[in-house]
Amino acid sequence: MKKRVVFLLIMALAGLLGEFLLGNLSLNHKFLAGAILLLVFFTAGRKVLSQYQTAALLFAALSLAVAYSTFLSHSEIYYSFWFNFLLSSLFLSVASCLLTLKPSTSLHYLSFLVFHISVLVVALGFVINAFGERRCYLPLHRGEELHRCLPIVHGKLLRRDEAFPMAVKLQDFRVDYYSRAPVLGVFLRQGEKFNMVKGFELRKGRRYFGARFLGFQQESRRFEEKWGKGAVGAYPLGRISPSGWVYSLDAFPGMLAVVDGKRTLYYLPEKEQAVVLPDFAFVIKGFSDEIPGHNPPVKIPVLVLEVYSGYGTAEAYLAEGDRGLRFGPYSLYFSTSQVSPRVLRPEEVLVKERELKFLRGIFDIRGRRVVLVPGGEPFVDGKFAYRLMRPPVQEKEYASLLLVDGREFRVRVNSPAKHGGYTFYQSDYDPSDPDFSGIMAVREPGELVLYLGFSLMALGALLTLAYRRRTWR
Amino acid sequence: MEIIFYRMMAEGPLFWGAVLLFGAAGVLYLLSLRRRKPGLASNLFFLGAFFLVSLYIARAWLETGQPPFKTMFQSLVFLVWNISLIYFILEKGENLFFLGGPTSLFNAGVLIFSTVFSDLVRVNLPPALQSAWFVPHVILYFAGYSFLFLGFLMSLLYLPFPQRRFLGERHWSGQRWRDYDLFSYRAILYGFTFLSLGLSAGAMWAKGAWGAFWSWDPKENWALITWMVYLVYLHMRYVRGWKGRRAAWLSILGFAVVVMTYIGVNYLPSAASALHAYQ
């Protein structure tokens, strides 16, 4: 026992010294130094390394190191010399233990062998990757072709671009969002604040049990109307028109709907760009995620405007789903509804059959008939408040159509594409830029070895269970 | 506390029916310990609770069209379902009815605790979770956690009751002796198998979703630590013959690591940038 502990302490010291002495060397040199060091220790202490207790101690040391690393916010530890030396020592110990086994044809031996080999195959896969792996990030814009990429090293994106062996062009990019069907939000007053208790999805006739809210029903009618050119989108939103109708205007991200008698829609202009209308003008000053000074607090997108009219200049807030600002014959409505960003481009707008949806919720709250519209004023009843609201924006899927060396590939999350030794992953997108798509290209020479290793691990686990299940009584 | 009370109330009759039935089953199982076999009523209450939890999960799945395993609340409900299923199979197959009381009461407690994390609005799966690997990965891990929980429970029972006890009449499974140490070992072996399968499935899924088999994410790291602790447990048992108190304490340590992996990781400083955090 003492001999083993002393041996492992010397190994640990060597790993730490290596970190100190070899810190600035290249990966190849570090690997060479580590391999020599391991060979020396293997020659000197093969007997100790091939003992299960040694492997158990190394597993415990690795557990402590990994646990410690999760309390840190950076990931440098996983690429340090001492950490990889510890990992390598562990795999060497597992391999040594394996060599001490006497070959047999029993299921016990087979299961044991497969499981332990799987650990070594996984380790081999990671070693192969350490030398041949390449990861890089392609920040693509629609229609743009890139021959260079930003390297990702040790999990970090470097801001210096380097050559990429293929030409990658973003043909198209699409984001789909989940439907944001209105929900009845029930809030509880706690001090000065209203905190949300639950959001119930509207289902006609469905009753919900609770101390204060008994049930509600929904009424929904659909209207269809032909619209002229200029409007685009696919998501219905509740709105009150100047004539008092509750409409759902189809809208798209960042659309500002100015509804007058003719129901004219305008695209949301760029920040600081003025929109001049016959009776007034306004400039978009910014966005907020909460209606200022609203109680109960409402977390919805808010547009901050500066309005210029014959009466002077004023700052105004326009919340999504709000009844809108009125200026003479005009009412302003703001929407961040989600559709494919592709249809955001005004020049690609097609004339569609518009759909108007009349939506309101009729609720039976403690015997009182309450009518709520999406985004409208809450109904406050004692310490409870009820509001028809829309859940937050959630993306369902985002996908890119890539042209790599003249061949088309569709890439989405969980469905990468392979070409020329690289695998292309849909990495991210920019909600504020509908033409941007982040693609990660990965070359992993150890990929097949790792697939084999993890498959063997699963097989080994099942075999071990099959053997033990027969013999444990 | 008031808001938690109202959030609990909002869960509805299926949920609270399951809590009440688990509670009643727990009391009846504890009373049946004297008779050395489970009563019909305790079995019926337990199965009734399991049925209600199954309906609750199925309803959530059908309403959204997506597996309800994303949030902490959903995962705790699914954990209860897993533990119930595995316990009941073991009760009938291995004559482990003496675990019925603590298991039922634990399930009732977990369901009540889960309301702290209650989902306020409909839960949708983000793109990364929309994978064919999602359901098998979660099922394998939760089956593993359920076995490890039962192993932990038996290790806890072993410490005050280390002697083997006669269980009474001959059970069809051949199990006549109550040996907490042996039972604990068996449960851990099953649990470790499911963990290994879940770990492999998770690595392959991560490769398809994020482009890397392993990302040294906090959740992945603690899953690895959990796996290694039980790996050491099994090796110490096979090779060094660790049994009894030492094995029981290692099993208890292992389950503490499971709790850290499952819940504690979400509160680590590195959790903010983690890929796996429950919302």
Interface residues (C-beta under 8 A of the other chain):
Chain A: Y52 Q53 A55 A56 F59 A60 L62 S63 V66 A67 S69 T70 F71 L72 S73 S75 Y78 F115 G125 F126 R135 G155 Y178 V183 V186 L188 Q190 N195 M196 V197 K198 G199 E201 Y208 F209 G210 A211 R212 P391 P392 Q394 E395 K396 E397 Y398 R412 V413 N414 S415 P416 T423 Y425 Q426 M440 V442 E447 L450 Y451 F454 S455 M457 A458 G460 A461 L462 T464 L465 R468 W472 R473
Chain B: E2 I3 Y6 R7 M9 A10 G12 P13 E63 S118 L120 V121 R122 N124 P126 P127 A128 Q130 S131 G174 L182 Y185 R186 L189 Y190 F192 T193 S196 L197 L199 S200 A201 A203 M204 K207 G208 A209 W210 G211 A212 F213 W214 S215 W216 P218 N221 W222 L224 I225 M228 V229 L231 V232 H235 M236 V239 R240 V265 L268 P269 S270 S273
